[in-house]
Amino acid sequence: MSGSGSADGSRGHGGTGTAPAVTRSTLRQQIADALRDEVLAGRLQPGQEFTVKEIAEQYGVSATPVREALVDLSAQGLLDAVQHRGFEVRAYSFADFRGMVEARALVTDALFSGLTGTAWNADVEEALNTVRRRGEEAQRAALAGDLNVLIGYDLRFWRELGAIFGNPYLTDFLHRLRVQSWSCAVPLLRRQPSLAGRLWSAHTELVDALARRDPAAARSVFAAYNTHALELIRGLDATVPSD
């Protein structure tokens, strides 16, 4: 398998060839990250099957960390176990995507309320400035239609924004929802000849609303984002009947 950039900055692998050396202390996590990145990059397609043995041979590692990584990804909703055959990339429907959008709206509503309703110190201000810089990079990628860069910065943007809230369980759940929603959208988005100007690019507007302690404005920005996402994916998914 060929090398590729991870969606969150770690190194992944490509779809064919020789796998890069696995160097992290936790093989299980690196393999899971690399396979997740392959899904987000569109190199592992919905319904594509593979076995523990195949992945282990590609990485030159034992079967145990590979099996653990695949089980982890199955628990996260990115893979499905196929009896007697191994694993396959989960194929999502538009109904799945709509459910993800609704779930992340509920999570972010709590996040926005928490961020705007508590006292901030200098550390929180600096963390929000860092999140805004991630948002600026995500916006540039969205406007350019660079999906690879956008996904990476978008995931970091939301993960770091959630971390300010201080609830690691909520942050991890939101991250999982965002990975799932991207993996649902990626097969449709990557079929398009150009995505320039078609992707949501209001990350800094959201940060600015939070910086003003204005949860209503933050919710308005996010609601517009959800509407945009649903309309975009509905329009690209030929299996969804038109209204």
Backbone as CSV, one residue per row, in Angstrom:
resi,resn,N_x,N_y,N_z,CA_x,CA_y,CA_z,C_x,C_y,C_z
1,MET,0.838,-1.191,0.000,0.000,0.000,0.000,0.874,1.243,0.000
2,SER,0.493,2.228,-0.735,1.277,3.446,-0.810,0.944,4.355,0.340
3,GLY,1.844,5.296,0.683,1.627,6.188,1.813,0.639,7.267,1.490
4,SER,-0.003,7.817,2.529,-0.924,8.935,2.370,-0.977,9.717,3.653
5,GLY,-1.367,10.989,3.584,-1.477,11.809,4.768,-2.721,11.454,5.546
6,SER,-2.592,11.395,6.872,-3.734,11.098,7.720,-4.673,12.279,7.804
7,ALA,-5.941,11.987,8.034,-6.927,13.045,8.178,-6.671,13.897,9.409
8,ASP,-5.914,13.378,10.371,-5.626,14.215,11.537,-4.133,14.413,11.718
9,GLY,-3.370,14.228,10.619,-1.957,14.532,10.657,-1.046,13.324,10.789
10,SER,-1.580,12.131,11.073,-0.749,10.944,11.152,-0.606,10.336,9.769
11,ARG,0.312,9.407,9.613,0.571,8.820,8.315,-0.284,7.600,8.106
12,GLY,-0.910,7.515,6.961,-1.754,6.375,6.631,-1.115,5.544,5.553
13,HIS,-1.948,4.945,4.659,-1.440,4.132,3.565,-2.402,4.208,2.417
14,GLY,-1.950,3.768,1.241,-2.784,3.814,0.057,-3.484,2.504,-0.181
15,GLY,-4.084,2.377,-1.369,-4.916,1.227,-1.610,-4.202,0.005,-2.126
16,THR,-3.004,0.153,-2.705,-2.309,-0.995,-3.253,-0.824,-0.848,-3.002
17,GLY,-0.072,-1.948,-3.163,1.370,-1.864,-3.052,1.841,-2.283,-1.680
18,THR,2.914,-1.626,-1.197,3.538,-1.992,0.060,3.178,-1.000,1.144
19,ALA,2.793,-1.492,2.303,2.421,-0.607,3.403,3.660,0.067,3.964
20,PRO,3.540,1.321,4.412,4.659,1.977,5.080,4.923,1.308,6.418
21,ALA,6.122,1.510,6.926,6.465,0.922,8.213,5.574,1.491,9.306
22,VAL,5.118,0.630,10.194,4.312,1.058,11.318,5.259,1.375,12.466
23,THR,5.310,2.626,12.878,6.319,3.042,13.841,5.744,3.498,15.169
24,ARG,4.453,3.730,15.277,3.897,4.154,16.548,3.995,3.060,17.589
25,SER,3.972,3.475,18.865,4.061,2.492,19.936,2.810,1.620,19.979
26,THR,1.674,2.148,19.560,0.439,1.382,19.579,0.071,0.987,18.160
27,LEU,0.421,-0.217,17.784,0.127,-0.683,16.432,-1.369,-0.695,16.176
28,ARG,-2.103,-1.099,17.155,-3.555,-1.168,17.017,-4.118,0.189,16.590
29,GLN,-3.680,1.267,17.258,-4.212,2.585,16.952,-3.738,3.078,15.595
30,GLN,-2.478,2.833,15.250,-1.995,3.312,13.960,-2.687,2.601,12.798
31,ILE,-2.889,1.320,12.940,-3.571,0.589,11.875,-5.006,1.083,11.742
32,ALA,-5.670,1.301,12.878,-7.033,1.826,12.832,-7.062,3.203,12.181
33,ASP,-6.097,4.062,12.543,-6.040,5.403,11.953,-5.803,5.332,10.449
34,ALA,-4.885,4.452,10.042,-4.554,4.355,8.625,-5.738,3.852,7.809
35,LEU,-6.439,2.867,8.313,-7.600,2.346,7.593,-8.737,3.362,7.566
36,ARG,-8.915,4.075,8.672,-9.920,5.144,8.688,-9.591,6.187,7.618
37,ASP,-8.309,6.542,7.508,-7.911,7.527,6.509,-8.138,7.024,5.087
38,GLU,-7.986,5.720,4.893,-8.248,5.153,3.577,-9.726,5.273,3.211
39,VAL,-10.586,5.093,4.210,-12.018,5.267,3.973,-12.317,6.727,3.633
40,LEU,-11.751,7.653,4.419,-12.009,9.078,4.202,-11.412,9.574,2.893
41,ALA,-10.344,8.926,2.446,-9.729,9.309,1.177,-10.438,8.683,-0.019
42,GLY,-11.363,7.775,0.252,-12.089,7.134,-0.839,-11.354,5.992,-1.490
43,ARG,-10.224,5.576,-0.895,-9.479,4.461,-1.481,-10.023,3.119,-1.013
44,LEU,-10.704,3.102,0.116,-11.474,1.939,0.523,-12.939,2.297,0.327
45,GLN,-13.572,1.649,-0.609,-14.932,1.992,-1.015,-15.980,1.222,-0.215
46,PRO,-17.174,1.776,-0.078,-18.256,1.051,0.604,-18.454,-0.335,0.000
47,GLY,-18.529,-1.332,0.854,-18.702,-2.703,0.402,-17.412,-3.440,0.124
48,GLN,-16.281,-2.745,0.091,-14.999,-3.401,-0.183,-14.604,-4.288,0.996
49,GLU,-14.204,-5.508,0.691,-13.886,-6.480,1.731,-12.387,-6.705,1.836
50,PHE,-11.942,-7.089,3.035,-10.561,-7.488,3.262,-10.516,-8.331,4.523
51,THR,-9.436,-9.066,4.685,-9.298,-9.953,5.835,-8.204,-9.451,6.767
52,VAL,-8.206,-9.982,7.978,-7.148,-9.665,8.937,-5.800,-10.064,8.358
53,LYS,-5.745,-11.224,7.726,-4.484,-11.732,7.169,-3.937,-10.786,6.099
54,GLU,-4.813,-10.287,5.241,-4.354,-9.381,4.180,-3.756,-8.103,4.758
55,ILE,-4.421,-7.514,5.725,-3.917,-6.278,6.319,-2.626,-6.544,7.081
56,ALA,-2.572,-7.643,7.805,-1.362,-7.977,8.562,-0.171,-8.163,7.635
57,GLU,-0.385,-8.821,6.500,0.705,-9.026,5.548,1.146,-7.711,4.920
58,GLN,0.206,-6.819,4.641,0.545,-5.540,4.031,1.395,-4.682,4.967
59,TYR,1.156,-4.792,6.261,1.915,-4.006,7.231,3.112,-4.749,7.795
60,GLY,3.165,-6.037,7.574,4.260,-6.809,8.126,4.181,-6.928,9.642
61,VAL,2.962,-7.051,10.162,2.769,-7.174,11.605,1.955,-8.424,11.881
62,SER,1.821,-8.746,13.162,1.033,-9.918,13.530,-0.454,-9.637,13.377
63,ALA,-1.228,-10.678,13.415,-2.668,-10.540,13.208,-3.368,-9.875,14.385
64,THR,-2.792,-9.987,15.580,-3.507,-9.504,16.771,-3.818,-8.009,16.739
65,PRO,-2.834,-7.104,16.517,-3.186,-5.678,16.490,-4.099,-5.319,15.326
66,VAL,-3.970,-6.052,14.215,-4.846,-5.796,13.077,-6.281,-6.158,13.434
67,ARG,-6.468,-7.320,14.022,-7.823,-7.743,14.409,-8.417,-6.751,15.400
68,GLU,-7.615,-6.296,16.355,-8.101,-5.321,17.336,-8.492,-4.007,16.660
69,ALA,-7.671,-3.573,15.695,-7.962,-2.323,14.983,-9.257,-2.436,14.185
70,LEU,-9.464,-3.564,13.529,-10.671,-3.756,12.729,-11.912,-3.844,13.617
71,VAL,-11.760,-4.462,14.776,-12.883,-4.508,15.722,-13.204,-3.093,16.214
72,ASP,-12.155,-2.302,16.482,-12.372,-0.913,16.907,-13.134,-0.132,15.841
73,LEU,-12.730,-0.270,14.587,-13.386,0.455,13.501,-14.819,-0.035,13.292
74,SER,-15.052,-1.300,13.565,-16.420,-1.809,13.489,-17.277,-1.179,14.577
75,ALA,-16.705,-1.051,15.782,-17.436,-0.431,16.881,-17.725,1.037,16.592
76,GLN,-16.850,1.678,15.815,-17.034,3.080,15.449,-17.978,3.255,14.264
77,GLY,-18.426,2.154,13.676,-19.390,2.239,12.594,-18.807,2.397,11.211
78,LEU,-17.491,2.227,11.051,-16.884,2.394,9.727,-16.776,1.074,8.971
79,LEU,-16.718,-0.035,9.693,-16.610,-1.351,9.068,-17.722,-2.253,9.593
80,ASP,-18.003,-3.294,8.816,-18.911,-4.348,9.241,-18.174,-5.676,9.177
81,ALA,-18.377,-6.517,10.190,-17.817,-7.861,10.152,-18.667,-8.723,9.224
82,VAL,-18.004,-9.464,8.359,-18.689,-10.351,7.417,-18.339,-11.787,7.807
83,GLN,-19.332,-12.541,8.185,-19.083,-13.880,8.706,-18.320,-14.745,7.714
84,HIS,-17.214,-15.320,8.204,-16.353,-16.231,7.445,-15.594,-15.531,6.313
85,ARG,-15.725,-14.202,6.183,-15.019,-13.532,5.083,-14.124,-12.392,5.556
86,GLY,-14.313,-11.877,6.751,-13.479,-10.789,7.235,-14.299,-9.553,7.546
87,PHE,-13.915,-8.442,6.928,-14.569,-7.164,7.183,-14.836,-6.452,5.867
88,GLU,-15.817,-5.558,5.893,-16.070,-4.729,4.730,-16.378,-3.305,5.169
89,VAL,-16.108,-2.358,4.279,-16.388,-0.960,4.557,-17.898,-0.764,4.565
90,ARG,-18.389,-0.124,5.613,-19.836,0.057,5.728,-20.366,0.972,4.629
91,ALA,-21.470,0.593,4.059,-22.158,1.407,3.054,-23.304,2.143,3.749
92,TYR,-23.230,3.456,3.783,-24.246,4.272,4.439,-25.307,4.708,3.446
93,SER,-26.487,4.998,3.972,-27.577,5.539,3.169,-27.771,7.009,3.508
94,PHE,-28.602,7.689,2.730,-28.914,9.072,3.041,-29.627,9.175,4.382
95,ALA,-30.446,8.178,4.705,-31.107,8.170,6.015,-30.081,8.115,7.142
96,ASP,-29.007,7.346,6.943,-27.924,7.310,7.927,-27.309,8.699,8.088
97,PHE,-27.042,9.343,6.954,-26.419,10.663,6.991,-27.319,11.657,7.720
98,ARG,-28.597,11.613,7.420,-29.531,12.515,8.081,-29.535,12.273,9.595
99,GLY,-29.481,11.020,10.002,-29.423,10.708,11.426,-28.153,11.238,12.081
100,MET,-27.031,11.148,11.372,-25.775,11.684,11.895,-25.863,13.197,12.072
101,VAL,-26.449,13.869,11.087,-26.590,15.320,11.156,-27.455,15.715,12.352
102,GLU,-28.536,14.988,12.553,-29.412,15.286,13.690,-28.688,15.043,15.014
103,ALA,-27.908,13.973,15.088,-27.198,13.650,16.324,-26.127,14.689,16.628
104,ARG,-25.372,15.098,15.615,-24.315,16.076,15.886,-24.902,17.441,16.223
105,ALA,-26.115,17.733,15.761,-26.772,18.984,16.136,-27.078,18.994,17.627
106,LEU,-27.531,17.863,18.158,-27.820,17.774,19.580,-26.551,17.927,20.414
107,VAL,-25.470,17.293,19.962,-24.212,17.362,20.697,-23.651,18.778,20.681
108,THR,-23.649,19.403,19.511,-23.075,20.744,19.420,-23.931,21.770,20.156
109,ASP,-25.230,21.524,20.280,-26.071,22.442,21.047,-25.592,22.499,22.496
110,ALA,-25.287,21.352,23.074,-24.745,21.315,24.433,-23.371,21.971,24.483
111,LEU,-22.584,21.730,23.454,-21.244,22.315,23.387,-21.305,23.837,23.355
112,PHE,-22.168,24.384,22.499,-22.271,25.843,22.385,-22.765,26.464,23.681
113,SER,-23.740,25.820,24.321,-24.257,26.340,25.583,-23.173,26.353,26.655
114,GLY,-22.388,25.282,26.696,-21.328,25.203,27.690,-20.231,26.221,27.460
115,LEU,-19.856,26.410,26.196,-18.766,27.333,25.892,-19.140,28.780,26.153
116,THR,-20.381,29.128,25.903,-20.787,30.530,26.041,-21.344,30.856,27.420
117,GLY,-21.606,29.844,28.231,-22.249,30.078,29.507,-21.337,30.008,30.708
118,THR,-20.018,29.851,30.494,-19.085,29.763,31.604,-18.005,30.826,31.468
119,ALA,-17.333,31.106,32.580,-16.260,32.103,32.574,-15.060,31.559,31.802
120,TRP,-14.391,32.442,31.075,-13.221,32.058,30.293,-11.975,32.649,30.920
121,ASN,-10.895,31.912,30.835,-9.598,32.437,31.240,-8.710,32.576,30.007
122,ALA,-7.466,32.970,30.219,-6.559,33.201,29.093,-6.310,31.917,28.302
123,ASP,-6.304,30.781,28.977,-6.072,29.513,28.287,-7.206,29.208,27.313
124,VAL,-8.447,29.486,27.730,-9.586,29.249,26.852,-9.532,30.196,25.653
125,GLU,-9.185,31.438,25.896,-9.072,32.403,24.801,-8.029,31.951,23.787
126,GLU,-6.899,31.482,24.267,-5.841,31.033,23.373,-6.275,29.775,22.620
127,ALA,-6.950,28.867,23.315,-7.429,27.654,22.654,-8.421,27.994,21.554
128,LEU,-9.290,28.972,21.806,-10.255,29.373,20.792,-9.560,30.017,19.598
129,ASN,-8.491,30.763,19.855,-7.711,31.344,18.754,-7.078,30.245,17.896
130,THR,-6.617,29.185,18.553,-6.046,28.048,17.818,-7.110,27.381,16.960
131,VAL,-8.296,27.197,17.541,-9.399,26.605,16.785,-9.745,27.482,15.587
132,ARG,-9.703,28.789,15.771,-10.021,29.687,14.659,-9.013,29.523,13.524
133,ARG,-7.742,29.327,13.865,-6.734,29.109,12.818,-7.015,27.811,12.067
134,ARG,-7.442,26.788,12.780,-7.842,25.547,12.092,-9.012,25.836,11.147
135,GLY,-9.948,26.660,11.641,-11.094,27.016,10.809,-10.712,27.782,9.565
136,GLU,-9.725,28.649,9.681,-9.265,29.408,8.513,-8.696,28.470,7.450
137,GLU,-7.918,27.473,7.898,-7.356,26.499,6.947,-8.475,25.658,6.328
138,ALA,-9.445,25.276,7.142,-10.564,24.492,6.618,-11.353,25.298,5.597
139,GLN,-11.578,26.579,5.867,-12.307,27.427,4.928,-11.587,27.541,3.598
140,ARG,-10.277,27.751,3.660,-9.518,27.867,2.411,-9.626,26.583,1.591
141,ALA,-9.536,25.454,2.275,-9.637,24.172,1.570,-11.034,23.972,0.998
142,ALA,-12.053,24.367,1.753,-13.428,24.212,1.274,-13.672,25.061,0.038
143,LEU,-13.236,26.288,0.076,-13.445,27.185,-1.060,-12.698,26.701,-2.297
144,ALA,-11.541,26.068,-2.075,-10.759,25.536,-3.186,-11.257,24.171,-3.642
145,GLY,-12.121,23.556,-2.849,-12.599,22.224,-3.189,-11.590,21.135,-2.914
146,ASP,-10.625,21.398,-2.008,-9.598,20.423,-1.664,-10.110,19.556,-0.521
147,LEU,-10.700,18.437,-0.865,-11.377,17.604,0.122,-10.402,16.987,1.113
148,ASN,-9.224,16.565,0.640,-8.258,15.940,1.540,-7.856,16.882,2.663
149,VAL,-7.502,18.113,2.308,-7.081,19.089,3.307,-8.260,19.483,4.190
150,LEU,-9.423,19.656,3.576,-10.602,20.058,4.335,-10.940,19.053,5.427
151,ILE,-10.966,17.781,5.100,-11.338,16.778,6.088,-10.375,16.803,7.266
152,GLY,-9.084,16.891,6.976,-8.105,16.917,8.051,-8.298,18.083,8.994
153,TYR,-8.431,19.287,8.443,-8.589,20.464,9.292,-9.964,20.515,9.949
154,ASP,-10.975,20.035,9.249,-12.318,20.023,9.831,-12.370,19.122,11.060
155,LEU,-11.780,17.946,10.965,-11.774,17.046,12.112,-10.999,17.648,13.279
156,ARG,-9.884,18.294,12.993,-9.103,18.938,14.059,-9.875,20.111,14.652
157,PHE,-10.542,20.878,13.801,-11.327,22.027,14.247,-12.352,21.596,15.299
158,TRP,-13.138,20.586,14.975,-14.201,20.173,15.881,-13.659,19.452,17.098
159,ARG,-12.606,18.694,16.943,-12.033,17.988,18.089,-11.459,18.993,19.091
160,GLU,-10.749,20.004,18.596,-10.153,20.996,19.486,-11.218,21.918,20.081
161,LEU,-12.253,22.209,19.305,-13.351,23.003,19.849,-14.045,22.232,20.968
162,GLY,-14.277,20.957,20.762,-14.897,20.137,21.793,-14.032,20.019,23.034
163,ALA,-12.709,19.980,22.839,-11.807,19.847,23.976,-11.894,21.047,24.915
164,ILE,-12.198,22.241,24.361,-12.343,23.426,25.204,-13.500,23.230,26.184
165,PHE,-14.514,22.523,25.744,-15.692,22.281,26.577,-15.338,21.485,27.826
166,GLY,-14.293,20.661,27.702,-13.790,19.957,28.873,-14.437,18.632,29.177
167,ASN,-15.277,18.118,28.285,-15.907,16.816,28.494,-15.378,15.852,27.443
168,PRO,-14.418,14.991,27.795,-13.808,14.122,26.785,-14.787,13.135,26.164
169,TYR,-15.833,12.758,26.901,-16.805,11.817,26.349,-17.612,12.481,25.238
170,LEU,-18.030,13.707,25.476,-18.761,14.444,24.451,-17.862,14.711,23.242
171,THR,-16.609,15.087,23.508,-15.669,15.370,22.421,-15.439,14.132,21.562
172,ASP,-15.234,12.981,22.198,-15.007,11.745,21.444,-16.241,11.346,20.646
173,PHE,-17.416,11.544,21.236,-18.647,11.196,20.530,-18.839,12.095,19.310
174,LEU,-18.579,13.394,19.475,-18.699,14.303,18.343,-17.691,13.951,17.256
175,HIS,-16.469,13.602,17.653,-15.456,13.223,16.664,-15.899,11.993,15.885
176,ARG,-16.456,11.033,16.595,-16.920,9.813,15.927,-18.036,10.128,14.930
177,LEU,-18.954,10.996,15.337,-20.034,11.389,14.426,-19.488,12.083,13.185
178,ARG,-18.483,12.910,13.372,-17.941,13.649,12.229,-17.186,12.711,11.288
179,VAL,-16.452,11.762,11.833,-15.775,10.780,10.983,-16.803,9.966,10.203
180,GLN,-17.866,9.554,10.875,-18.900,8.774,10.201,-19.582,9.590,9.099
181,SER,-19.890,10.845,9.388,-20.582,11.648,8.379,-19.676,11.923,7.187
182,TRP,-18.388,12.126,7.438,-17.467,12.293,6.308,-17.354,10.999,5.500
183,SER,-17.265,9.864,6.187,-17.132,8.598,5.454,-18.386,8.300,4.649
184,CYS,-19.528,8.785,5.110,-20.775,8.637,4.358,-20.775,9.528,3.123
185,ALA,-20.260,10.750,3.273,-20.307,11.723,2.185,-19.205,11.538,1.153
186,VAL,-18.048,11.043,1.584,-16.871,10.987,0.710,-17.105,10.259,-0.619
187,PRO,-17.729,9.072,-0.634,-17.911,8.397,-1.927,-18.692,9.242,-2.935
188,LEU,-19.642,10.034,-2.454,-20.420,10.896,-3.348,-19.625,12.129,-3.754
189,LEU,-18.931,12.725,-2.807,-18.194,13.954,-3.089,-17.033,13.709,-4.053
190,ARG,-16.367,12.582,-3.922,-15.190,12.335,-4.745,-15.538,11.985,-6.193
191,ARG,-16.787,11.784,-6.475,-17.188,11.554,-7.870,-17.355,12.859,-8.638
192,GLN,-17.337,13.976,-7.937,-17.592,15.260,-8.581,-16.323,15.795,-9.240
193,PRO,-16.436,16.353,-10.439,-15.242,16.891,-11.120,-14.636,18.071,-10.396
194,SER,-15.450,18.840,-9.695,-14.951,19.978,-8.926,-15.883,20.238,-7.748
195,LEU,-15.261,20.524,-6.597,-16.022,20.852,-5.397,-15.783,22.294,-4.959
196,ALA,-15.046,23.033,-5.760,-14.726,24.414,-5.403,-16.001,25.222,-5.202
197,GLY,-16.106,25.840,-4.038,-17.251,26.679,-3.740,-18.516,25.938,-3.372
198,ARG,-18.456,24.619,-3.288,-19.664,23.837,-3.019,-19.713,23.304,-1.583
199,LEU,-18.636,23.456,-0.851,-18.536,22.886,0.492,-18.688,23.979,1.554
200,TRP,-19.202,23.597,2.698,-19.423,24.569,3.776,-18.116,25.209,4.201
201,SER,-18.125,26.522,4.366,-16.876,27.234,4.661,-17.099,28.374,5.651
202,ALA,-17.882,28.117,6.687,-18.177,29.168,7.668,-17.612,28.834,9.046
203,HIS,-16.485,28.136,9.070,-15.880,27.762,10.347,-15.569,28.987,11.209
204,THR,-14.999,30.023,10.611,-14.618,31.189,11.420,-15.839,31.984,11.873
205,GLU,-16.904,31.962,11.097,-18.138,32.614,11.552,-18.641,31.959,12.833
206,LEU,-18.529,30.648,12.889,-18.954,29.922,14.073,-18.085,30.292,15.271
207,VAL,-16.772,30.321,15.073,-15.862,30.683,16.166,-16.130,32.110,16.634
208,ASP,-16.354,33.019,15.689,-16.613,34.410,16.059,-17.881,34.531,16.904
209,ALA,-18.911,33.756,16.566,-20.143,33.784,17.350,-19.894,33.287,18.766
210,LEU,-19.098,32.225,18.899,-18.773,31.708,20.227,-17.925,32.706,21.003
211,ALA,-16.993,33.365,20.317,-16.147,34.356,20.979,-16.966,35.530,21.503
212,ARG,-18.072,35.839,20.836,-18.961,36.903,21.296,-19.908,36.424,22.401
213,ARG,-19.806,35.163,22.792,-20.710,34.547,23.761,-22.145,34.622,23.257
214,ASP,-22.321,34.289,21.996,-23.635,34.379,21.361,-24.064,32.996,20.886
215,PRO,-24.623,32.164,21.783,-24.989,30.804,21.390,-26.070,30.765,20.313
216,ALA,-26.974,31.765,20.290,-28.018,31.777,19.266,-27.406,31.936,17.884
217,ALA,-26.418,32.826,17.769,-25.749,33.020,16.482,-24.975,31.760,16.093
218,ALA,-24.323,31.127,17.071,-23.582,29.892,16.787,-24.524,28.805,16.285
219,ARG,-25.687,28.689,16.924,-26.653,27.684,16.484,-27.182,28.002,15.095
220,SER,-27.344,29.271,14.788,-27.816,29.667,13.461,-26.806,29.288,12.385
221,VAL,-25.526,29.553,12.662,-24.473,29.177,11.706,-24.462,27.665,11.509
222,PHE,-24.577,26.933,12.616,-24.515,25.479,12.522,-25.753,24.906,11.849
223,ALA,-26.912,25.513,12.091,-28.135,25.055,11.420,-28.025,25.238,9.921
224,ALA,-27.433,26.369,9.503,-27.229,26.599,8.070,-26.274,25.556,7.493
225,TYR,-25.277,25.189,8.267,-24.331,24.151,7.852,-25.060,22.828,7.639
226,ASN,-25.899,22.433,8.603,-26.614,21.168,8.486,-27.551,21.160,7.282
227,THR,-28.229,22.268,7.058,-29.119,22.373,5.896,-28.321,22.230,4.609
228,HIS,-27.189,22.917,4.549,-26.317,22.838,3.373,-25.854,21.403,3.140
229,ALA,-25.413,20.739,4.219,-24.898,19.373,4.082,-25.973,18.420,3.581
230,LEU,-27.158,18.514,4.142,-28.242,17.628,3.731,-28.645,17.872,2.285
231,GLU,-28.743,19.119,1.887,-29.125,19.435,0.510,-28.056,18.972,-0.472
232,LEU,-26.776,19.151,-0.100,-25.693,18.734,-0.986,-25.696,17.225,-1.185
233,ILE,-25.741,16.480,-0.097,-25.690,15.020,-0.206,-26.956,14.472,-0.848
234,ARG,-28.102,15.049,-0.527,-29.336,14.616,-1.183,-29.232,14.804,-2.699
235,GLY,-28.680,15.913,-3.122,-28.552,16.193,-4.551,-27.579,15.275,-5.262
236,LEU,-26.594,14.752,-4.520,-25.572,13.883,-5.136,-25.931,12.409,-5.099
237,ASP,-26.849,12.042,-4.202,-27.205,10.637,-4.017,-28.364,10.265,-4.929
238,ALA,-28.066,9.504,-5.951,-29.083,9.152,-6.936,-30.143,8.220,-6.363
239,THR,-29.874,7.606,-5.203,-30.862,6.698,-4.629,-31.953,7.416,-3.839
240,VAL,-31.757,8.708,-3.600,-32.739,9.463,-2.833,-33.773,10.039,-3.778
241,PRO,-35.054,9.712,-3.620,-36.077,10.245,-4.522,-36.199,11.745,-4.383
242,SER,-36.436,12.422,-5.459,-36.627,13.871,-5.427,-37.981,14.216,-4.809
243,ASP,-38.053,15.378,-4.171,-39.299,15.794,-3.537,-40.327,16.169,-4.590
